[in-house]
């Protein structure tokens, strides 16, 4: 499935929920459904700078695709990072670098997050793109 097809699927899931409390609950549920990150990856080097809560991001590169895994100690942030993983994981570095992450705006995520969470979201996207750039040039 392409990055845009996954984004469209997420937009559809969130569009069915009019109330932002329901959308926050969906984010929390998504975070709770996410596989926990292996303890060996919860290192300072995997912590994302710029997030108010702690977010660990692990990227593995094999057979031309990047697989992301992550975890956060905050429920809503864990849901946000699970959405980013759903969209960007298991794609090539170039697909990730070329991706326009329009779902963030379309589901209203940026406007309904506190400024610190919004900065954290941007930091997560930036870190995922940095991994893609590093793997693209390796």
N, C-alpha and C positions, 0 to 999 in steps of 0.2 A: 504494500500500500504506500502511496506517495505521501510526502509531508503534507501537501495541500489536502489530500483526501482525509488524512487523520485530523487536520485542523477543522475541516468541514464537519466531520463527525462530532468533534467536541463542541463546535458552535451549535449544532443541532441539539445536543444533550442539554446545553445551558439555556438555549432559547425557550425550551419547554418550561423553564422555571422563571416566573415573573418576579417573585420576591427574592431580594438579595439574601435574606436569612436562609432560604432554601438553597441558594447557590453556594453560600458559605458551608452549609451542611454537606453539599455534594463534594466540595473541596476536601472537607474533613474525611468524608467516606473514602474518597480516592486515595488520600494519604494513608488511611488505615489499611486499605487493600494492598498497598505497595509492599513488595518484598522488603524485609529489613536488610539494611546494609551490613555486610559482614564486618564484625568488630575490627578485623585487621586493617580495614580501610578508613576507620574513624581516627585519622591522624591529622595533625596540624597542617600538613602539606595538602590535605584534601579539603580543608575548610575553605569556604568561599569568603573572600574579603568583601565587605560592603553589606553583609546581611546582619540585621540586628540579632536574629536568632542564629543558632549554629546550624550550618548546612554543610554536609560533607558530600562531595561529588567525586565519583570514581569513573574513569574512562578507560576502556580497554579497546584496543585496535587489533582486529584480526580479519583476514580475508577481505581487506578493503573496506570494512565497515566499522563504525564506532558503536560500542555498546556502553551506555551510561547506566550507572546505579547511583542512588543518592538516598540521603536520609536527613531529617531535620528534627530538632527537639521541640518544634512548634507545629501544632496540628494543621493550621491553615497553610503554613509555608510548606509543610510536607505534601499537602495536596497540590500546591502550585508546582513544586519541583516534579511531582509525579506526572503532571500534565506536560511539562517540558520534556521529560524523558519519553513519554508516550509519543510525542511529536518528533523528537530529534534522534532518539536512539535507534540503532540498527539501520543507519543510513551512511552513505559515503561522506568523507570530509567535505567534498565539493557540494553535495546536496545540502549539507548543514550550513555551509558558508553562503550558499545562494538563497537559502530559505528566507521568505518574508513571513515573519510570525504574526500574521494578521489576526489570528484568533484571540490574541491578548486584548486587542482593542474591541473586537466584535462581541466578545462576551462581557465586556465592560470591566474587565479585571483591573486594569490600571487605574481607572477612575474611582473604583470602590475599595482600593487598598490605601492604607495609611501611607504617608510619604516614605517612611522607613521601609515598609514592606515593598513598596513600589521600587525603591532603590535596590532592595534585595533581589527582586525579580530581574531587574536589569543586570545586576551582578551575576546572577545565575546564567542568564542568556550569554553574557559576555564570556564567562568561563567556559561554557560549552563550545562557543565559537573559537576560543583560544585553543582548546584541545583539537578541534577540527583543523585549525590552521597548522598546528604543530604536526599533526598526523599527515596532513596534505603535503607538507614539505619534508617528510621523513623518507 
